[in-house]
């Protein structure tokens, strides 16, 4: 499972928007991904941003899975 797949799995199973730190904690709790990074929450945050529909990142993905809400949480959308 990739980090993006783990994020998608968390958002599907929770069926509600979550903030990136909550998504990270659910990934850890459910043992969906074994992070080797020093700062894994930043990895989760970065992957969400790469696949977020309004991302202006240089390395943004053309496949969008997430939408940021006004409170800073993220929800799952259909890929475009």
C-alpha positions in Angstrom: 0.0 0.0 0.0 1.3 3.5 -0.8 0.9 6.5 1.4 -1.8 7.9 -0.9 -3.7 4.7 -0.8 -3.5 4.7 3.0 -4.8 8.3 3.1 -7.7 7.3 0.8 -8.4 4.2 3.0 -8.6 6.4 6.1 -10.9 9.0 4.6 -13.2 6.2 3.2 -13.4 4.4 6.5 -13.9 7.5 8.6 -16.5 8.9 6.0 -15.8 12.5 7.2 -13.2 15.2 6.5 -10.1 15.0 8.6 -7.1 17.2 9.2 -3.7 15.9 8.0 -2.5 15.1 11.6 -5.7 13.1 12.2 -5.2 11.2 8.9 -1.6 10.4 9.9 -2.7 9.1 13.3 -5.3 6.9 11.8 -2.8 5.5 9.4 -0.6 4.6 12.4 -3.5 3.3 14.5 -4.6 1.0 11.6 -1.1 0.0 10.7 -1.7 0.9 7.1 1.8 2.1 6.3 5.2 1.7 8.0 6.9 5.1 7.8 10.7 5.2 7.7 10.9 9.0 7.6 12.1 11.2 10.4 9.0 13.5 10.0 6.3 11.2 8.6 3.5 13.7 9.2 5.2 16.0 6.7 5.2 13.1 4.2 1.4 12.6 4.7 0.8 16.4 4.4 2.9 16.6 1.2 1.1 13.7 -0.4 -2.3 15.2 0.4 -1.1 18.6 -1.1 0.2 16.9 -4.3 -3.2 15.3 -4.9 -5.4 18.2 -3.7 -7.7 19.7 -6.3 -6.5 23.3 -5.9 -2.8 22.5 -5.5 -0.4 25.0 -7.0 2.7 22.9 -6.2 5.3 22.6 -8.9 5.2 18.8 -8.5 1.4 18.5 -8.1 -0.1 15.4 -9.5 -2.6 15.5 -12.3 -4.7 13.0 -10.4 -6.7 14.7 -7.7 -8.2 12.8 -4.8 -8.7 15.4 -2.1 -10.3 18.8 -1.5 -9.3 21.1 1.4 -12.2 22.6 3.3 -12.3 26.0 5.0 -11.4 24.5 8.4 -8.2 23.0 7.0 -9.5 19.5 6.9 -9.5 17.3 3.8 -12.2 15.2 2.1 -12.1 12.5 -0.5 -13.3 13.4 -4.0 -13.6 11.3 -7.2 -10.3 11.4 -9.2 -10.4 13.8 -12.2 
